[in-house]
Amino acid sequence: MLMKRHVGVNIVACPLCGDHEETVEHLFVACGFAQVIWTVVAQWCKIQDMFAFSYKDILDIHKYEKRSVKWKKVVNAINITTIWSIWKARNDTVFENKEALIQRTIGEIKAISFLWVKARSKNTALNWEIWRRFDLQFVGW
């Protein structure tokens, strides 16, 4: 967007992979780093691999599963946390010169989404062990 507004930008390549121009679609959908993250998140959530062609597909992925409303809300929260974590990994790379690491990003996604869902849930049975295994049937979701 900065380039479109004629703001001088030195680097336009994706900071996570360095292979393509950084766009929203590339960063969250097509980037190899993001694709691995989405694959691991899908496996953790026990859903089919996420095949996304656009950023909107990522935002809507929870809508296509035939699960409870609570389950869909949880997966949506995980998707939002994943998007935020990919963005944070990108910013850490650009502004802090940190290497984007898949394991660190996955750990962050699991921890932050757990804290978010736990804080918003009235279900007291949800704990870290259930979350780590993503065994939401145990808590009635």
N, CA, C and O atoms as CSV, one atom per row, in Angstrom:
chain,resi,resn,atom,element,x,y,z
A,1,MET,N,N,0.833,-1.189,0.000
A,1,MET,CA,C,0.000,0.000,0.000
A,1,MET,C,C,0.878,1.253,0.000
A,1,MET,O,O,0.523,2.257,-0.618
A,2,LEU,N,N,2.005,1.201,0.679
A,2,LEU,CA,C,2.885,2.361,0.689
A,2,LEU,C,C,3.397,2.678,-0.711
A,2,LEU,O,O,3.483,3.843,-1.099
A,3,MET,N,N,3.734,1.645,-1.458
A,3,MET,CA,C,4.202,1.850,-2.833
A,3,MET,C,C,3.115,2.489,-3.679
A,3,MET,O,O,3.399,3.366,-4.495
A,4,LYS,N,N,1.866,2.057,-3.493
A,4,LYS,CA,C,0.760,2.631,-4.251
A,4,LYS,C,C,0.573,4.106,-3.942
A,4,LYS,O,O,0.107,4.870,-4.788
A,5,ARG,N,N,0.937,4.508,-2.725
A,5,ARG,CA,C,0.799,5.908,-2.315
A,5,ARG,C,C,2.083,6.696,-2.576
A,5,ARG,O,O,2.231,7.834,-2.132
A,6,HIS,N,N,3.007,6.069,-3.305
A,6,HIS,CA,C,4.278,6.689,-3.695
A,6,HIS,C,C,5.129,7.080,-2.492
A,6,HIS,O,O,5.840,8.085,-2.518
A,7,VAL,N,N,5.043,6.268,-1.437
A,7,VAL,CA,C,5.913,6.442,-0.282
A,7,VAL,C,C,7.145,5.583,-0.526
A,7,VAL,O,O,7.033,4.400,-0.847
A,8,GLY,N,N,8.306,6.176,-0.374
A,8,GLY,CA,C,9.542,5.449,-0.642
A,8,GLY,C,C,9.731,4.264,0.281
A,8,GLY,O,O,9.801,4.421,1.500
A,9,VAL,N,N,9.814,3.073,-0.302
A,9,VAL,CA,C,10.036,1.854,0.453
A,9,VAL,C,C,11.238,1.164,-0.174
A,9,VAL,O,O,11.247,0.879,-1.371
A,10,ASN,N,N,12.252,0.898,0.645
A,10,ASN,CA,C,13.474,0.290,0.115
A,10,ASN,C,C,13.292,-1.176,-0.231
A,10,ASN,O,O,13.781,-1.643,-1.260
A,11,ILE,N,N,12.586,-1.904,0.630
A,11,ILE,CA,C,12.463,-3.348,0.457
A,11,ILE,C,C,10.995,-3.686,0.237
A,11,ILE,O,O,10.140,-3.309,1.039
A,12,VAL,N,N,10.703,-4.392,-0.841
A,12,VAL,CA,C,9.321,-4.788,-1.108
A,12,VAL,C,C,9.144,-6.296,-1.032
A,12,VAL,O,O,8.023,-6.795,-1.125
A,13,ALA,N,N,10.232,-7.021,-0.865
A,13,ALA,CA,C,10.142,-8.482,-0.788
A,13,ALA,C,C,9.596,-8.894,0.579
A,13,ALA,O,O,9.816,-8.216,1.583
A,14,CYS,N,N,8.899,-9.989,0.595
A,14,CYS,CA,C,8.355,-10.531,1.844
A,14,CYS,C,C,9.502,-10.784,2.818
A,14,CYS,O,O,10.447,-11.497,2.482
A,15,PRO,N,N,9.433,-10.210,4.023
A,15,PRO,CA,C,10.522,-10.408,4.976
A,15,PRO,C,C,10.585,-11.821,5.552
A,15,PRO,O,O,11.598,-12.200,6.139
A,16,LEU,N,N,9.521,-12.605,5.392
A,16,LEU,CA,C,9.508,-13.958,5.940
A,16,LEU,C,C,10.108,-14.977,4.985
A,16,LEU,O,O,10.730,-15.945,5.422
A,17,CYS,N,N,9.928,-14.771,3.691
A,17,CYS,CA,C,10.479,-15.735,2.732
A,17,CYS,C,C,11.462,-15.100,1.754
A,17,CYS,O,O,12.342,-15.779,1.226
A,18,GLY,N,N,11.314,-13.798,1.512
A,18,GLY,CA,C,12.207,-13.100,0.598
A,18,GLY,C,C,12.007,-13.427,-0.861
A,18,GLY,O,O,12.776,-12.967,-1.705
A,19,ASP,N,N,10.996,-14.210,-1.180
A,19,ASP,CA,C,10.818,-14.688,-2.547
A,19,ASP,C,C,9.869,-13.856,-3.402
A,19,ASP,O,O,10.024,-13.807,-4.622
A,20,HIS,N,N,8.903,-13.211,-2.788
A,20,HIS,CA,C,7.878,-12.506,-3.552
A,20,HIS,C,C,7.612,-11.138,-2.949
A,20,HIS,O,O,8.021,-10.845,-1.826
A,21,GLU,N,N,6.922,-10.307,-3.714
A,21,GLU,CA,C,6.525,-9.002,-3.205
A,21,GLU,C,C,5.585,-9.192,-2.019
A,21,GLU,O,O,4.706,-10.054,-2.036
A,22,GLU,N,N,5.785,-8.382,-1.002
A,22,GLU,CA,C,4.946,-8.481,0.183
A,22,GLU,C,C,3.600,-7.817,-0.071
A,22,GLU,O,O,3.517,-6.609,-0.290
A,23,THR,N,N,2.557,-8.625,-0.037
A,23,THR,CA,C,1.181,-8.152,-0.103
A,23,THR,C,C,0.418,-8.870,1.001
A,23,THR,O,O,0.923,-9.825,1.592
A,24,VAL,N,N,-0.780,-8.417,1.272
A,24,VAL,CA,C,-1.607,-9.092,2.276
A,24,VAL,C,C,-1.831,-10.542,1.863
A,24,VAL,O,O,-1.677,-11.455,2.675
A,25,GLU,N,N,-2.191,-10.748,0.614
A,25,GLU,CA,C,-2.455,-12.102,0.119
A,25,GLU,C,C,-1.214,-12.980,0.242
A,25,GLU,O,O,-1.296,-14.132,0.668
A,26,HIS,N,N,-0.064,-12.422,-0.136
A,26,HIS,CA,C,1.149,-13.231,-0.053
A,26,HIS,C,C,1.498,-13.539,1.404
A,26,HIS,O,O,1.719,-14.697,1.758
A,27,LEU,N,N,1.549,-12.508,2.243
A,27,LEU,CA,C,1.995,-12.671,3.620
A,27,LEU,C,C,1.168,-13.686,4.396
A,27,LEU,O,O,1.723,-14.501,5.133
A,28,PHE,N,N,-0.147,-13.649,4.241
A,28,PHE,CA,C,-1.011,-14.503,5.055
A,28,PHE,C,C,-1.479,-15.777,4.347
A,28,PHE,O,O,-1.992,-16.686,5.000
A,29,VAL,N,N,-1.312,-15.859,3.036
A,29,VAL,CA,C,-1.838,-17.013,2.303
A,29,VAL,C,C,-0.746,-17.759,1.539
A,29,VAL,O,O,-0.631,-18.977,1.675
A,30,ALA,N,N,0.049,-17.062,0.747
A,30,ALA,CA,C,0.966,-17.725,-0.185
A,30,ALA,C,C,2.386,-17.905,0.334
A,30,ALA,O,O,3.118,-18.757,-0.170
A,31,CYS,N,N,2.783,-17.136,1.309
A,31,CYS,CA,C,4.145,-17.229,1.845
A,31,CYS,C,C,4.387,-18.631,2.416
A,31,CYS,O,O,3.534,-19.184,3.110
A,32,GLY,N,N,5.534,-19.183,2.120
A,32,GLY,CA,C,5.862,-20.519,2.628
A,32,GLY,C,C,5.809,-20.596,4.144
A,32,GLY,O,O,5.360,-21.602,4.694
A,33,PHE,N,N,6.261,-19.551,4.829
A,33,PHE,CA,C,6.207,-19.500,6.296
A,33,PHE,C,C,4.758,-19.608,6.755
A,33,PHE,O,O,4.442,-20.421,7.624
A,34,ALA,N,N,3.884,-18.800,6.184
A,34,ALA,CA,C,2.463,-18.810,6.570
A,34,ALA,C,C,1.809,-20.146,6.237
A,34,ALA,O,O,1.005,-20.646,7.024
A,35,GLN,N,N,2.133,-20.726,5.101
A,35,GLN,CA,C,1.528,-22.006,4.717
A,35,GLN,C,C,1.869,-23.101,5.720
A,35,GLN,O,O,1.013,-23.913,6.070
A,36,VAL,N,N,3.115,-23.127,6.184
A,36,VAL,CA,C,3.493,-24.120,7.192
A,36,VAL,C,C,2.724,-23.858,8.482
A,36,VAL,O,O,2.228,-24.793,9.110
A,37,ILE,N,N,2.623,-22.603,8.877
A,37,ILE,CA,C,1.880,-22.249,10.089
A,37,ILE,C,C,0.435,-22.719,9.973
A,37,ILE,O,O,-0.078,-23.352,10.896
A,38,TRP,N,N,-0.233,-22.423,8.855
A,38,TRP,CA,C,-1.637,-22.821,8.680
A,38,TRP,C,C,-1.787,-24.336,8.690
A,38,TRP,O,O,-2.774,-24.848,9.217
A,39,THR,N,N,-0.829,-25.065,8.117
A,39,THR,CA,C,-0.881,-26.530,8.113
A,39,THR,C,C,-0.792,-27.073,9.541
A,39,THR,O,O,-1.555,-27.964,9.917
A,40,VAL,N,N,0.129,-26.542,10.327
A,40,VAL,CA,C,0.284,-26.993,11.709
A,40,VAL,C,C,-0.960,-26.643,12.531
A,40,VAL,O,O,-1.419,-27.456,13.334
A,41,VAL,N,N,-1.502,-25.449,12.338
A,41,VAL,CA,C,-2.710,-25.039,13.058
A,41,VAL,C,C,-3.878,-25.951,12.692
A,41,VAL,O,O,-4.641,-26.359,13.568
A,42,ALA,N,N,-4.025,-26.271,11.414
A,42,ALA,CA,C,-5.113,-27.166,10.980
A,42,ALA,C,C,-4.956,-28.547,11.619
A,42,ALA,O,O,-5.940,-29.130,12.074
A,43,GLN,N,N,-3.743,-29.071,11.657
A,43,GLN,CA,C,-3.513,-30.371,12.287
A,43,GLN,C,C,-3.835,-30.314,13.765
A,43,GLN,O,O,-4.472,-31.222,14.300
A,44,TRP,N,N,-3.402,-29.257,14.429
A,44,TRP,CA,C,-3.668,-29.095,15.847
A,44,TRP,C,C,-5.171,-29.014,16.114
A,44,TRP,O,O,-5.662,-29.611,17.072
A,45,CYS,N,N,-5.895,-28.289,15.283
A,45,CYS,CA,C,-7.349,-28.132,15.460
A,45,CYS,C,C,-8.146,-29.318,14.911
A,45,CYS,O,O,-9.373,-29.349,15.002
A,46,LYS,N,N,-7.437,-30.282,14.347
A,46,LYS,CA,C,-8.060,-31.495,13.797
A,46,LYS,C,C,-9.083,-31.171,12.712
A,46,LYS,O,O,-10.193,-31.703,12.689
A,47,ILE,N,N,-8.665,-30.279,11.814
A,47,ILE,CA,C,-9.501,-29.967,10.653
A,47,ILE,C,C,-8.681,-30.232,9.401
A,47,ILE,O,O,-7.459,-30.368,9.456
A,48,GLN,N,N,-9.370,-30.304,8.283
A,48,GLN,CA,C,-8.684,-30.547,7.025
A,48,GLN,C,C,-7.706,-29.413,6.743
A,48,GLN,O,O,-7.874,-28.294,7.227
A,49,ASP,N,N,-6.684,-29.720,5.954
A,49,ASP,CA,C,-5.735,-28.678,5.577
A,49,ASP,C,C,-6.485,-27.480,5.016
A,49,ASP,O,O,-7.467,-27.620,4.287
A,50,MET,N,N,-6.002,-26.317,5.370
A,50,MET,CA,C,-6.629,-25.086,4.921
A,50,MET,C,C,-6.124,-24.750,3.525
A,50,MET,O,O,-4.950,-24.427,3.344
A,51,PHE,N,N,-7.001,-24.825,2.555
A,51,PHE,CA,C,-6.661,-24.401,1.210
A,51,PHE,C,C,-7.283,-23.035,1.000
A,51,PHE,O,O,-8.492,-22.907,0.809
A,52,ALA,N,N,-6.451,-22.035,1.037
A,52,ALA,CA,C,-6.935,-20.675,0.920
A,52,ALA,C,C,-6.351,-20.041,-0.337
A,52,ALA,O,O,-5.180,-20.227,-0.668
A,53,PHE,N,N,-7.188,-19.299,-1.015
A,53,PHE,CA,C,-6.742,-18.575,-2.197
A,53,PHE,C,C,-6.718,-17.074,-1.938
A,53,PHE,O,O,-6.191,-16.300,-2.737
A,54,SER,N,N,-7.297,-16.677,-0.810
A,54,SER,CA,C,-7.329,-15.262,-0.464
A,54,SER,C,C,-7.349,-15.113,1.055
A,54,SER,O,O,-7.586,-16.071,1.791
A,55,TYR,N,N,-7.096,-13.906,1.494
A,55,TYR,CA,C,-7.137,-13.576,2.907
A,55,TYR,C,C,-8.536,-13.840,3.466
A,55,TYR,O,O,-8.672,-14.307,4.597
A,56,LYS,N,N,-9.565,-13.548,2.689
A,56,LYS,CA,C,-10.945,-13.788,3.117
A,56,LYS,C,C,-11.188,-15.277,3.369
A,56,LYS,O,O,-11.906,-15.628,4.306
A,57,ASP,N,N,-10.608,-16.152,2.557
A,57,ASP,CA,C,-10.743,-17.595,2.774
A,57,ASP,C,C,-10.229,-17.987,4.155
A,57,ASP,O,O,-10.824,-18.830,4.827
A,58,ILE,N,N,-9.128,-17.377,4.577
A,58,ILE,CA,C,-8.566,-17.654,5.898
A,58,ILE,C,C,-9.547,-17.220,6.985
A,58,ILE,O,O,-9.780,-17.951,7.948
A,59,LEU,N,N,-10.110,-16.046,6.828
A,59,LEU,CA,C,-11.049,-15.524,7.830
A,59,LEU,C,C,-12.320,-16.363,7.927
A,59,LEU,O,O,-12.947,-16.413,8.986
A,60,ASP,N,N,-12.704,-17.017,6.844
A,60,ASP,CA,C,-13.967,-17.771,6.806
A,60,ASP,C,C,-13.806,-19.269,7.020
A,60,ASP,O,O,-14.801,-19.994,6.970
A,61,ILE,N,N,-12.601,-19.760,7.256
A,61,ILE,CA,C,-12.355,-21.205,7.296
A,61,ILE,C,C,-13.216,-21.921,8.332
A,61,ILE,O,O,-13.626,-23.059,8.104
A,62,HIS,N,N,-13.494,-21.287,9.448
A,62,HIS,CA,C,-14.292,-21.914,10.508
A,62,HIS,C,C,-15.748,-22.128,10.080
A,62,HIS,O,O,-16.433,-22.985,10.638
A,63,LYS,N,N,-16.216,-21.377,9.122
A,63,LYS,CA,C,-17.616,-21.456,8.692
A,63,LYS,C,C,-17.929,-22.741,7.934
A,63,LYS,O,O,-19.091,-23.140,7.844
A,64,TYR,N,N,-16.906,-23.391,7.389
A,64,TYR,CA,C,-17.129,-24.554,6.522
A,64,TYR,C,C,-17.129,-25.879,7.262
A,64,TYR,O,O,-17.396,-26.920,6.662
A,65,GLU,N,N,-16.839,-25.859,8.536
A,65,GLU,CA,C,-16.848,-27.085,9.335
A,65,GLU,C,C,-18.237,-27.280,9.944
A,65,GLU,O,O,-18.871,-26.320,10.383
A,66,LYS,N,N,-18.692,-28.499,9.966
A,66,LYS,CA,C,-19.993,-28.815,10.559
A,66,LYS,C,C,-19.780,-29.153,12.027
A,66,LYS,O,O,-19.758,-30.320,12.420
A,67,ARG,N,N,-19.626,-28.119,12.814
A,67,ARG,CA,C,-19.369,-28.249,14.243
A,67,ARG,C,C,-20.273,-27.275,14.991
A,67,ARG,O,O,-21.036,-26.523,14.383
A,68,SER,N,N,-20.176,-27.300,16.310
A,68,SER,CA,C,-21.012,-26.434,17.140
A,68,SER,C,C,-20.611,-24.964,16.970
A,68,SER,O,O,-19.516,-24.648,16.506
A,69,VAL,N,N,-21.512,-24.099,17.351
A,69,VAL,CA,C,-21.254,-22.658,17.292
A,69,VAL,C,C,-20.070,-22.302,18.185
A,69,VAL,O,O,-19.228,-21.490,17.799
A,70,LYS,N,N,-19.996,-22.902,19.379
A,70,LYS,CA,C,-18.873,-22.630,20.280
A,70,LYS,C,C,-17.556,-23.050,19.647
A,70,LYS,O,O,-16.569,-22.319,19.732
A,71,TRP,N,N,-17.527,-24.214,19.017
A,71,TRP,CA,C,-16.315,-24.702,18.361
A,71,TRP,C,C,-15.896,-23.721,17.264
A,71,TRP,O,O,-14.717,-23.391,17.139
A,72,LYS,N,N,-16.855,-23.263,16.479
A,72,LYS,CA,C,-16.546,-22.310,15.403
A,72,LYS,C,C,-15.977,-21.009,15.958
A,72,LYS,O,O,-15.063,-20.429,15.373
A,73,LYS,N,N,-16.517,-20.549,17.087
A,73,LYS,CA,C,-15.989,-19.334,17.707
A,73,LYS,C,C,-14.552,-19.533,18.173
A,73,LYS,O,O,-13.719,-18.636,18.039
A,74,VAL,N,N,-14.270,-20.696,18.713
A,74,VAL,CA,C,-12.912,-21.000,19.169
A,74,VAL,C,C,-11.953,-21.033,17.985
A,74,VAL,O,O,-10.874,-20.444,18.051
A,75,VAL,N,N,-12.327,-21.705,16.913
A,75,VAL,CA,C,-11.459,-21.778,15.737
A,75,VAL,C,C,-11.287,-20.397,15.111
A,75,VAL,O,O,-10.205,-20.067,14.624
A,76,ASN,N,N,-12.330,-19.600,15.120
A,76,ASN,CA,C,-12.207,-18.234,14.619
A,76,ASN,C,C,-11.205,-17.447,15.469
A,76,ASN,O,O,-10.386,-16.700,14.932
A,77,ALA,N,N,-11.269,-17.611,16.774
A,77,ALA,CA,C,-10.304,-16.942,17.658
A,77,ALA,C,C,-8.876,-17.402,17.350
A,77,ALA,O,O,-7.945,-16.597,17.359
A,78,ILE,N,N,-8.710,-18.687,17.080
A,78,ILE,CA,C,-7.388,-19.213,16.728
A,78,ILE,C,C,-6.924,-18.619,15.398
A,78,ILE,O,O,-5.754,-18.263,15.256
A,79,ASN,N,N,-7.826,-18.512,14.428
A,79,ASN,CA,C,-7.464,-17.910,13.137
A,79,ASN,C,C,-7.008,-16.471,13.299
A,79,ASN,O,O,-6.010,-16.057,12.709
A,80,ILE,N,N,-7.738,-15.715,14.095
A,80,ILE,CA,C,-7.365,-14.315,14.321
A,80,ILE,C,C,-6.017,-14.232,15.035
A,80,ILE,O,O,-5.179,-13.395,14.699
A,81,THR,N,N,-5.819,-15.097,16.012
A,81,THR,CA,C,-4.532,-15.134,16.720
A,81,THR,C,C,-3.408,-15.524,15.769
A,81,THR,O,O,-2.304,-14.986,15.857
A,82,THR,N,N,-3.683,-16.455,14.863
A,82,THR,CA,C,-2.670,-16.885,13.891
A,82,THR,C,C,-2.299,-15.736,12.975
A,82,THR,O,O,-1.117,-15.504,12.719
A,83,ILE,N,N,-3.284,-15.021,12.483
A,83,ILE,CA,C,-3.009,-13.862,11.620
A,83,ILE,C,C,-2.156,-12.846,12.377
A,83,ILE,O,O,-1.168,-12.337,11.848
A,84,TRP,N,N,-2.546,-12.558,13.616
A,84,TRP,CA,C,-1.789,-11.608,14.418
A,84,TRP,C,C,-0.355,-12.099,14.640
A,84,TRP,O,O,0.587,-11.308,14.577
A,85,SER,N,N,-0.187,-13.391,14.897
A,85,SER,CA,C,1.147,-13.945,15.165
A,85,SER,C,C,2.025,-13.915,13.918
A,85,SER,O,O,3.225,-13.663,14.018
A,86,ILE,N,N,1.452,-14.166,12.754
A,86,ILE,CA,C,2.219,-14.053,11.504
A,86,ILE,C,C,2.639,-12.598,11.305
A,86,ILE,O,O,3.781,-12.328,10.932
A,87,TRP,N,N,1.726,-11.665,11.550
A,87,TRP,CA,C,2.035,-10.236,11.427
A,87,TRP,C,C,3.134,-9.843,12.423
A,87,TRP,O,O,4.039,-9.082,12.081
A,88,LYS,N,N,3.055,-10.358,13.645
A,88,LYS,CA,C,4.067,-10.063,14.653
A,88,LYS,C,C,5.423,-10.644,14.237
A,88,LYS,O,O,6.450,-9.987,14.406
A,89,ALA,N,N,5.436,-11.863,13.698
A,89,ALA,CA,C,6.689,-12.463,13.225
A,89,ALA,C,C,7.286,-11.611,12.109
A,89,ALA,O,O,8.500,-11.422,12.043
A,90,ARG,N,N,6.435,-11.106,11.248
A,90,ARG,CA,C,6.875,-10.229,10.160
A,90,ARG,C,C,7.485,-8.954,10.741
A,90,ARG,O,O,8.569,-8.544,10.324
A,91,ASN,N,N,6.804,-8.326,11.695
A,91,ASN,CA,C,7.309,-7.088,12.288
A,91,ASN,C,C,8.583,-7.314,13.091
A,91,ASN,O,O,9.485,-6.476,13.072
A,92,ASP,N,N,8.665,-8.439,13.795
A,92,ASP,CA,C,9.888,-8.759,14.535
A,92,ASP,C,C,11.067,-8.922,13.583
A,92,ASP,O,O,12.190,-8.539,13.911
A,93,THR,N,N,10.817,-9.481,12.421
A,93,THR,CA,C,11.863,-9.645,11.413
A,93,THR,C,C,12.299,-8.290,10.858
A,93,THR,O,O,13.492,-8.023,10.715
A,94,VAL,N,N,11.330,-7.445,10.550
A,94,VAL,CA,C,11.627,-6.149,9.937
A,94,VAL,C,C,12.235,-5.166,10.938
A,94,VAL,O,O,13.239,-4.518,10.641
A,95,PHE,N,N,11.633,-5.057,12.114
A,95,PHE,CA,C,12.005,-3.995,13.038
A,95,PHE,C,C,12.969,-4.423,14.143
A,95,PHE,O,O,13.677,-3.587,14.704
A,96,GLU,N,N,13.003,-5.710,14.456
A,96,GLU,CA,C,13.867,-6.189,15.540
A,96,GLU,C,C,14.995,-7.088,15.041
A,96,GLU,O,O,15.818,-7.557,15.828
A,97,ASN,N,N,15.030,-7.324,13.736
A,97,ASN,CA,C,16.028,-8.210,13.124
A,97,ASN,C,C,16.022,-9.604,13.734
A,97,ASN,O,O,17.065,-10.251,13.830
A,98,LYS,N,N,14.838,-10.068,14.147
A,98,LYS,CA,C,14.701,-11.418,14.687
A,98,LYS,C,C,14.343,-12.373,13.552
A,98,LYS,O,O,13.615,-12.015,12.627
A,99,GLU,N,N,14.860,-13.573,13.638
A,99,GLU,CA,C,14.511,-14.600,12.661
A,99,GLU,C,C,13.115,-15.126,12.970
A,99,GLU,O,O,12.805,-15.431,14.122
A,100,ALA,N,N,12.282,-15.231,11.953
A,100,ALA,CA,C,10.938,-15.789,12.130
A,100,ALA,C,C,11.068,-17.302,12.253
A,100,ALA,O,O,11.538,-17.973,11.335
A,101,LEU,N,N,10.651,-17.821,13.386
A,101,LEU,CA,C,10.752,-19.254,13.650
A,101,LEU,C,C,9.356,-19.852,13.761
A,101,LEU,O,O,8.502,-19.337,14.482
A,102,ILE,N,N,9.140,-20.934,13.044
A,102,ILE,CA,C,7.826,-21.575,13.016
A,102,ILE,C,C,7.434,-22.069,14.397
A,102,ILE,O,O,6.312,-21.820,14.838
A,103,GLN,N,N,8.329,-22.764,15.093
A,103,GLN,CA,C,7.989,-23.321,16.408
A,103,GLN,C,C,7.635,-22.226,17.406
A,103,GLN,O,O,6.694,-22.376,18.186
A,104,ARG,N,N,8.383,-21.126,17.385
A,104,ARG,CA,C,8.088,-20.020,18.295
A,104,ARG,C,C,6.715,-19.422,17.970
A,104,ARG,O,O,5.946,-19.102,18.877
A,105,THR,N,N,6.414,-19.274,16.700
A,105,THR,CA,C,5.132,-18.707,16.283
A,105,THR,C,C,3.983,-19.629,16.654
A,105,THR,O,O,2.945,-19.158,17.120
A,106,ILE,N,N,4.144,-20.926,16.460
A,106,ILE,CA,C,3.104,-21.894,16.840
A,106,ILE,C,C,2.871,-21.857,18.349
A,106,ILE,O,O,1.726,-21.855,18.803
A,107,GLY,N,N,3.941,-21.828,19.115
A,107,GLY,CA,C,3.809,-21.744,20.570
A,107,GLY,C,C,3.060,-20.493,20.993
A,107,GLY,O,O,2.225,-20.531,21.897
A,108,GLU,N,N,3.363,-19.394,20.335
A,108,GLU,CA,C,2.678,-18.136,20.626
A,108,GLU,C,C,1.185,-18.230,20.278
A,108,GLU,O,O,0.339,-17.753,21.035
A,109,ILE,N,N,0.874,-18.830,19.160
A,109,ILE,CA,C,-0.530,-18.989,18.742
A,109,ILE,C,C,-1.295,-19.796,19.788
A,109,ILE,O,O,-2.386,-19.407,20.204
A,110,LYS,N,N,-0.725,-20.909,20.205
A,110,LYS,CA,C,-1.404,-21.762,21.183
A,110,LYS,C,C,-1.575,-21.054,22.518
A,110,LYS,O,O,-2.649,-21.111,23.117
A,111,ALA,N,N,-0.540,-20.394,22.985
A,111,ALA,CA,C,-0.599,-19.741,24.298
A,111,ALA,C,C,-1.553,-18.552,24.301
A,111,ALA,O,O,-2.385,-18.425,25.199
A,112,ILE,N,N,-1.438,-17.697,23.317
A,112,ILE,CA,C,-2.282,-16.495,23.291
A,112,ILE,C,C,-3.741,-16.856,23.045
A,112,ILE,O,O,-4.634,-16.293,23.678
A,113,SER,N,N,-3.988,-17.788,22.132
A,113,SER,CA,C,-5.384,-18.162,21.875
A,113,SER,C,C,-5.990,-18.859,23.098
A,113,SER,O,O,-7.175,-18.687,23.383
A,114,PHE,N,N,-5.186,-19.643,23.820
A,114,PHE,CA,C,-5.683,-20.260,25.053
A,114,PHE,C,C,-6.094,-19.191,26.060
A,114,PHE,O,O,-7.192,-19.240,26.615
A,115,LEU,N,N,-5.219,-18.239,26.288
A,115,LEU,CA,C,-5.523,-17.176,27.256
A,115,LEU,C,C,-6.754,-16.383,26.841
A,115,LEU,O,O,-7.572,-16.012,27.683
A,116,TRP,N,N,-6.886,-16.123,25.552
A,116,TRP,CA,C,-8.019,-15.361,25.041
A,116,TRP,C,C,-9.321,-16.146,25.233
A,116,TRP,O,O,-10.295,-15.629,25.781
A,117,VAL,N,N,-9.324,-17.398,24.774
A,117,VAL,CA,C,-10.536,-18.220,24.879
A,117,VAL,C,C,-10.875,-18.493,26.341
A,117,VAL,O,O,-12.039,-18.402,26.729
A,118,LYS,N,N,-9.885,-18.823,27.149
A,118,LYS,CA,C,-10.111,-19.109,28.567
A,118,LYS,C,C,-10.711,-17.894,29.273
A,118,LYS,O,O,-11.618,-18.041,30.093
A,119,ALA,N,N,-10.222,-16.717,28.967
A,119,ALA,CA,C,-10.720,-15.498,29.614
A,119,ALA,C,C,-12.158,-15.176,29.203
A,119,ALA,O,O,-12.910,-14.584,29.977
A,120,ARG,N,N,-12.534,-15.564,27.993
A,120,ARG,CA,C,-13.872,-15.245,27.498
A,120,ARG,C,C,-14.880,-16.368,27.723
A,120,ARG,O,O,-16.082,-16.168,27.550
A,121,SER,N,N,-14.401,-17.535,28.104
A,121,SER,CA,C,-15.266,-18.696,28.263
A,121,SER,C,C,-15.806,-18.807,29.686
A,121,SER,O,O,-15.136,-18.461,30.658
A,122,LYS,N,N,-17.018,-19.291,29.772
A,122,LYS,CA,C,-17.599,-19.582,31.085
A,122,LYS,C,C,-17.318,-21.021,31.498
A,122,LYS,O,O,-17.646,-21.431,32.611
A,123,ASN,N,N,-16.715,-21.779,30.601
A,123,ASN,CA,C,-16.427,-23.190,30.845
A,123,ASN,C,C,-15.157,-23.311,31.689
A,123,ASN,O,O,-14.056,-23.055,31.201
A,124,THR,N,N,-15.312,-23.696,32.933
A,124,THR,CA,C,-14.164,-23.800,33.840
A,124,THR,C,C,-13.353,-25.079,33.632
A,124,THR,O,O,-12.263,-25.209,34.189
A,125,ALA,N,N,-13.863,-26.018,32.845
A,125,ALA,CA,C,-13.145,-27.277,32.617
A,125,ALA,C,C,-11.990,-27.114,31.629
A,125,ALA,O,O,-11.112,-27.974,31.557
A,126,LEU,N,N,-11.983,-26.035,30.882
A,126,LEU,CA,C,-10.921,-25.823,29.904
A,126,LEU,C,C,-9.610,-25.524,30.629
A,126,LEU,O,O,-9.517,-24.584,31.419
A,127,ASN,N,N,-8.600,-26.348,30.341
A,127,ASN,CA,C,-7.277,-26.120,30.912
A,127,ASN,C,C,-6.224,-26.271,29.821
A,127,ASN,O,O,-6.542,-26.617,28.684
A,128,TRP,N,N,-4.981,-26.012,30.173
A,128,TRP,CA,C,-3.910,-26.027,29.179
A,128,TRP,C,C,-3.749,-27.397,28.534
A,128,TRP,O,O,-3.523,-27.479,27.326
A,129,GLU,N,N,-3.857,-28.469,29.302
A,129,GLU,CA,C,-3.673,-29.815,28.748
A,129,GLU,C,C,-4.743,-30.127,27.703
A,129,GLU,O,O,-4.429,-30.681,26.649
A,130,ILE,N,N,-5.977,-29.786,27.974
A,130,ILE,CA,C,-7.069,-29.981,27.004
A,130,ILE,C,C,-6.812,-29.127,25.771
A,130,ILE,O,O,-6.998,-29.581,24.642
A,131,TRP,N,N,-6.383,-27.890,25.992
A,131,TRP,CA,C,-6.117,-26.968,24.880
A,131,TRP,C,C,-4.956,-27.457,24.029
A,131,TRP,O,O,-5.021,-27.438,22.800
A,132,ARG,N,N,-3.896,-27.893,24.691
A,132,ARG,CA,C,-2.714,-28.368,23.962
A,132,ARG,C,C,-3.053,-29.518,23.028
A,132,ARG,O,O,-2.526,-29.603,21.919
A,133,ARG,N,N,-3.946,-30.415,23.485
A,133,ARG,CA,C,-4.398,-31.546,22.657
A,133,ARG,C,C,-5.554,-31.150,21.746
A,133,ARG,O,O,-5.921,-31.903,20.844
A,134,PHE,N,N,-6.123,-29.979,21.976
A,134,PHE,CA,C,-7.317,-29.475,21.296
A,134,PHE,C,C,-8.437,-30.513,21.380
A,134,PHE,O,O,-9.044,-30.893,20.379
A,135,ASP,N,N,-8.683,-30.950,22.605
A,135,ASP,CA,C,-9.702,-31.952,22.893
A,135,ASP,C,C,-10.949,-31.247,23.422
A,135,ASP,O,O,-11.339,-31.431,24.575
A,136,LEU,N,N,-11.561,-30.443,22.566
A,136,LEU,CA,C,-12.678,-29.604,23.004
A,136,LEU,C,C,-13.943,-30.393,23.294
A,136,LEU,O,O,-14.849,-29.883,23.952
A,137,GLN,N,N,-14.019,-31.623,22.817
A,137,GLN,CA,C,-15.179,-32.454,23.147
A,137,GLN,C,C,-15.215,-32.718,24.650
A,137,GLN,O,O,-16.287,-32.877,25.235
A,138,PHE,N,N,-14.051,-32.763,25.260
A,138,PHE,CA,C,-13.955,-32.994,26.696
A,138,PHE,C,C,-14.670,-31.898,27.494
A,138,PHE,O,O,-15.208,-32.156,28.570
A,139,VAL,N,N,-14.669,-30.679,26.958
A,139,VAL,CA,C,-15.305,-29.572,27.659
A,139,VAL,C,C,-16.687,-29.240,27.066
A,139,VAL,O,O,-17.274,-28.207,27.388
A,140,GLY,N,N,-17.188,-30.114,26.211
A,140,GLY,CA,C,-18.537,-29.948,25.674
A,140,GLY,C,C,-18.668,-28.998,24.502
A,140,GLY,O,O,-19.739,-28.437,24.271
A,141,TRP,N,N,-17.575,-28.810,23.752
A,141,TRP,CA,C,-17.635,-27.926,22.581
A,141,TRP,C,C,-17.575,-28.759,21.329
A,141,TRP,O,O,-17.610,-28.218,20.225
